[in-house]
Amino acid sequence: MGQGVLTGPFPRVGGTVHCGEVSAEDLAERFGTPLYVYDLAWIRGRVALFHAAFAGVDHLLAYSVKANGNLSILRELHALGCGADITSGGELFRAIRAGMSPDRIVFAGVGKTWEEIEAALDHGILAFNVESRAELERIAEVARGLGVRARFGVRVNPDVLAPTPHRYTATGHAATKFGVPWTETRELYAWALEQEHLAPVGIDVHIGSQIVDPDPYVRALDRVLELAGELRQMGVGLEYLDIGGGFGISYDDGPGLDIALLASRVVPRVAEAGLRLLLEPGRSLVGDAGVLLTRVQYLKRSEEKTFVIVDGGMSELIRPSHYGGYHEIQLVTSPEGRKAQTVDVVGPICETGDFLALDRTMEMPAAGDLLAVRTSGAYGFAMASNYNGRRRPAEVLVDGRDVRLARRRETYDDLIRGEA
Ligand code: LLP
């Protein structure tokens, strides 16, 4: 199978969905369901696409670990030259364990604790992306205690409203908790310039998630570049400009963000400013490289609806119920003569909100069928929980014909670990 000619991951080969060269039926047989499966070759292709698009400027892909923090994936991304965008001490731990270099790690988030700041400084991360004055004061104090200078950039809130599919994933406008208000930014840098233990080296912006239009990025970038010019005049030794992540992918037939188009507008501007460009892609590197395989347990009909009850639900993939997220669902093997019907695909959790799809018209599954829930590589396992006593699923990495268990399925003992 020529990987090079595939236009999408998880193609149907001989009537059955495959990952790389391995049939999804075989993977489910071997590892059980529900099961997360990732196509490593596809992830490599995504990283290569970003590197090629942004080749015209010194850049760092700081992969957003929150999208999928599996160690094997982090290790692979590290090998491909990526760093990390982290948001907690736990993600720092993961990134370091995966062998990522601290000097390629940026740390964002509005609630960094003393311990988290200390750990990041101990490792010598590239920079903190700072979200408030109070946080920066704390960083300065921790740095003083350790006798180091903390490198940071301010995450500015550019007050750009980027259309995102759900209001929970918009961040770049003034009504969210993220970033420092535009009007307070200069003052904060000015204060920092006088602090012995602070080194202002960057400027950062992140406008939201699942954005498919380059325009809001360019609008935010232009505002930030103007600010960068002013900061330099104030004597700030800026090294990097971080445009965050949020690059949208295609969940249905609609287009994802055109990365080459985005780059064609971003690269010249940042190169001209003589800054290193940081990008924080999460979903756009791993999202469509993953599927959730789940098996149909029962069919059930009420007067109004037909339910396809599967063995994975909101505990495995919360995006449909939390954000109204759309995930295409396919029969892994599509037998002849199955008619299309409109169904709700629901999980076993005791919540009415436990569904993978509502009113979905699809080839009618039968009990025992295997379903592939597409585009689940980002914010799938990462948001999985043990609710209802569920054991989090296994994760498998496929590379061509090579199959690796990247995380074993949790056991009942895992469920009570740490309890008295
Ligand atoms: N950088 C920062 C500062 C972020 O807050 C995020 C995501 C990213 C980068 C990466 O965004 P991405 O490229 O993956 O879109 N759970 C939601 C998405 C939440 C995103 C939170 N921040 C979902 O499933 O759609």
Boltz pocket constraint, residues with backbone or C-beta under 6 A from the ligand:
constraints:
  - pocket:
      binder: B
      contacts: [[A, 64], [A, 66], [A, 67], [A, 85], [A, 108], [A, 168], [A, 169], [A, 206], [A, 208], [A, 209], [A, 210], [A, 244], [A, 245], [A, 246], [A, 247], [A, 280], [A, 281], [A, 282], [A, 283], [A, 284], [A, 319], [A, 323], [A, 378], [A, 379]]
      max_distance: 6.0
